[in-house]
Amino acid sequence: MTQVSLKELTKVYQGATEPSLDRLSLEIASGELAALLGPSGCGKTTTMKMIAGLLEPTSGDVQFGGRSILHEKPEKRGVVMVFQNYLLFPYMNVAENIGFGLKMRKVDKREISRRVGDMLSLVKLPDLGSRRPSELSGGQQQRVALARALIVEPDVLLLDEPLSNLDAHLRFEMRDLIRGLQQDLKITTIFVTHDQEEAVVLADKVALILDGRLKQYAGAEEFYNRPVDEATARFFGGQNFVQGHSDGSRFESALGALDLPEGAATGPGKLTFRPENVRIGHAEASRNRLTASLSDKLFMGTQTRLKLRVGGELIDVVANPNEVAGISNGDELKISLPPSSLWVLAN
Amino acid sequence: MRGRESMFTRGFRALTGAVLITWLVLPLIPLGIWSFARGWYFPDLLPRNWSLRAWEYTLSDTAGVIECLWLTIGISLAATFLSIIVGVPAGRALGLYRFRGKELVELMILAPTIVPGIAVVLGIHSVFIALGLNNTVGGVIIVHLIPTLPYMVLVMSGIFANYDPSYEAQARSLGASALETFWYITVPAIMPGVIVGGLFAFLVSWSQYILTLLIGGGKVVTLPLLLFNFATSNRNDITGAIGMIYILPGILILLMTARHLSGRSSAVGGFGTI
């Protein structure tokens, strides 16, 4: 049970003018599963390595349970990092790989073999102990890498892109395994990923880092409904940004005057809403009714993406394919924007 | 694949094998015969009288050949050991990192294999005199590093080019100290390269003549020097016997490594892909 605090953590690589990571401050509660999300080169792996002790920060601090660990060697920090490409030691079999951390802690051989056996069944690979890593599939290698990290009962577990090397059908299985183990063992876990979907399905809280700076640190839903700025919204697939003016309860723009939810920002700004939150048709109780004309339509199997023209603005809408099956380009369409799905980004 | 090799491939393989054996083994046969001969004169195809006299002398205490053999083994082992100590870190730097002047460093390391030894050693000689290293076994060992290091560094930089240091970070993260990481992770990965490079270094040191002669100043007599003494003093029988002893390590090493130096198993380490 360890709370992880990053305090103004900064890394400027030698010869670089811009910092790779710029004053990152984060609090990750004990037992929480947090994601560091961002495009490649945003500084997230740098952050991970600094927590693991594989890289020295230029300034700032890393604290576990309120105590700075920067002076500790990597092997003494109680942190284990699982790399993206698993890095199973090719000269050892699966059981030796998993038992490596215990061997380094001078644990008795019989005790190692017992705990390796337990670990193998925990990651659902009970009979593969004597295999070579090269004989395993990607998913199996991932499980071995995870078992090898968990067996030493780390205070903090770091995962580098844990799902990105896996096939689509394995990702859900692995997600459940990681999530389940993390909940059972209550290990404070931080993982990095460039994939917002991976972050959303796995993490309790997500830290979005763009260009070395923390944009937002919140639960996954907030990134969709309450993004801090346009870059954040766009990273999570936000498409609709309409310039206008808010007075706190209504937003005036090319779309007309729309009711806002409580707590919306005031002044000039951009109205944003998720493509999937636009309702097709006018129900009795619906507010913010608009009339739009269809400018483009793309059937994508489980959903249909529409481009609608409303008052001179083009907006993106994701609809149920059946709801919009009959309409074609140029047709008029009634839509509504529920106030709770609107959000104002102040300029 | 092996079963599908064409007649041409098989024929060519047999031919190159035969040429190689002729080239390498044939010259040694007269040497072997000489060591058992008591006079061998034209136009005889084989000596008329056979004798063990040359071997008796060679293996006796008075000849000093055995003593010289141990000295040569000691010098070559020491030179090999030092080559490994220097060559592994140097190979790691060249194989893993890119830095300013890397090409120049590579050229400097390779230079001794291009520049004739005698040109190098004359300069070194005066330096060694100043340092008091001339005419000493230590000086000979150090000067042997000039031709042995290029091989060691070259082999090791090849190994490290195929090496992923993230494995070391992973081991550290799992609780291994720097030393344990080196022992459990790095050593198994580079061991085949260290062995091959070390064997090269040993053989190169073993066959040094001019460097030993000039730096040893005649005080440090290794097997090649002794061999040359007898060869130039017309004792073909003793030359033959010492020659047989001299080629022994080469043959042993060849037998031990032939399996690793040919065909598909010729990769000598690193992590490769898994």
Interface residues (C-beta under 8 A of the other chain):
Chain A: K49 A52 G53 L54 K73 P74 E75 V79 V80 M81 F83 N85 L87 L88 F89 P90 Y91 F100 G101 M104 R105 P133 S134 R148 A149 V152 L158
Chain B: D164 S166 Y167 A169 Q170 A171 R172 S173 L174 G175 A176 S177 E180 Y184 I185 P188 A189 F271 G272 I274
